[in-house]
Amino acid sequence: MAAKLFALLMMLLSLGREAVNEYADQMSLGGNLFLVNRDYAIASDYVPSDLVAPDVDMTTSNQKMRAEAAQALEDMFRAAKEEKGYKLVAVSGYRSYGQQTSIFNRKVDAVGKKAAMLLVAPPGTSEHQLGLAMDIGCKKNTSLTGSFGKTDEGKWVAENCHRFGFIIRYKEEWTDITGYSYEPWHVRYVGREHAEMIYQMDIPLEYYVAQLREAQYALMIYGGT
């Protein structure tokens, strides 16, 4: 992992100040690389301004994402159908702070707070509030369990979602870093260029964003073209 991070940092520094600063802008709230987890929360009143319903199959009507992510989701679902005949289904997209509060509290009541913290993001710490995440399933499996990752559709998503700007946000081996259990159904939009790098490096978003920040700081201190 350390070697991967060093390689990423060197690559980022080689891009120069303008490119790194452009990437850094995307880490601000409203940008595709904004990091939200238990350490970086979103204000309770934050609502993306460009939410739309992607034109895909859904388990319930009116699931929404930000416009750019919604278009990418449509492209991914279409490719799955055209390339493999797979029918993906959108299960849960944008959630308000209030909706996340209700979901989290129900999980706490069901399994206790300690277990709930591994399974559901507390309000203000969910990627769904960003409008950049979608929980997905397939026609034969929309239950949002680890079994989705074992289906042909789930394997295809894991191997191909980066082509459309998405990453599998919560891999099983990253639980100690992300704080969440394995979620093969949860895809997060970061944009195609970043998704490709994250996929190739096989690192969590926390590490990727940290390297961007380190590169920006290094260029600020030591200069660069």
VENFENLIN-V182980 format. One record per pair of residues at least 4 apart in sequence whose C-alpha atoms are under 7 Angstrom apart, sorted by the first residue. I is the first residue (numbers start at 1). J is the second residue. Records with the same first field share a line. If there is no record, write none. Layout:
BEGIN
I: J, J
END
This chain:
BEGIN
1: 5
2: 6
3: 7
4: 8, 201
5: 9
6: 10
7: 11
8: 12
9: 13, 211, 215
10: 14
11: 15
12: 20, 215
13: 215
15: 19, 20
16: 20, 224, 225
17: 21, 219, 224, 225
18: 22
19: 23
20: 24, 216
21: 25, 216
22: 26
24: 212, 213
25: 31
26: 31, 32, 33, 34
27: 31, 32, 33, 34, 35
28: 34
29: 34
32: 189, 190, 191
33: 190
35: 40
36: 40, 41, 125, 126, 127
37: 41, 125, 126
38: 125
40: 125
41: 124, 125
42: 46, 124, 125
43: 124
44: 97, 124
48: 66, 130, 131
50: 66, 67
51: 64, 65, 66, 67, 131
52: 64, 65, 66, 67, 70
53: 62, 63, 64, 65, 70
54: 64, 70, 71, 74
55: 74
56: 74, 90
57: 89, 90
58: 89, 90, 91
59: 89, 90, 91
63: 92, 93, 94
64: 93, 94
65: 69, 70, 93, 94, 131, 132
66: 70, 131, 132
67: 71
68: 72
69: 73, 132, 189
70: 74
71: 75
72: 76, 164, 165
73: 77
74: 78
75: 79
76: 80, 161, 164
77: 81, 88
78: 82
79: 83
80: 84, 85, 86, 87
81: 85, 86, 87
86: 153
87: 138, 139
88: 136, 137, 138, 139
89: 136, 137, 138, 139
90: 134, 135, 136, 137
91: 135, 136, 137
92: 134, 135
93: 128, 131, 133, 134, 135
94: 128, 129, 131
95: 99, 100, 128, 129
96: 100, 129
97: 101, 123, 124, 129
98: 102
99: 103
100: 104, 122, 123
101: 105, 122, 123
102: 106
103: 107
104: 108, 120, 121, 122
105: 109
106: 110
107: 111, 116
108: 112, 113, 116
111: 115, 116
112: 116
113: 117
115: 119
116: 120
117: 121
118: 179, 180, 181
119: 180, 181
121: 125, 126
122: 126
127: 132, 133
128: 132, 133
132: 188, 189
133: 186, 187, 188, 189
134: 186, 187, 188
135: 185, 186, 187
136: 185, 186
137: 141, 142, 144, 148, 185
138: 142, 153
141: 148
144: 148, 185
146: 182, 183, 184
147: 151
148: 154, 184, 185
149: 154, 155, 184
150: 154, 155
151: 155
152: 156
153: 157
154: 158, 184
155: 159
156: 160
157: 161
158: 168
161: 165, 166, 167
162: 166, 167, 192, 195, 196, 199
163: 192, 196
164: 192
165: 189, 190, 191, 192, 195
166: 187, 188, 189, 190, 191, 195
167: 187, 188, 189, 195
168: 184, 186, 187, 188
169: 186, 187, 188, 204
170: 174, 178, 180, 181, 182, 183
171: 175, 182, 183, 184
172: 181, 182
174: 178, 204
175: 179, 180, 181
190: 194, 195
191: 195
192: 196
193: 197
194: 198
195: 199
196: 200
197: 201
198: 202, 203
203: 207, 208
204: 208
205: 209
206: 210
207: 211
208: 212
209: 213
210: 214
211: 215
212: 216
213: 217
214: 218
215: 219
216: 220
217: 221
218: 222
219: 223, 224
END
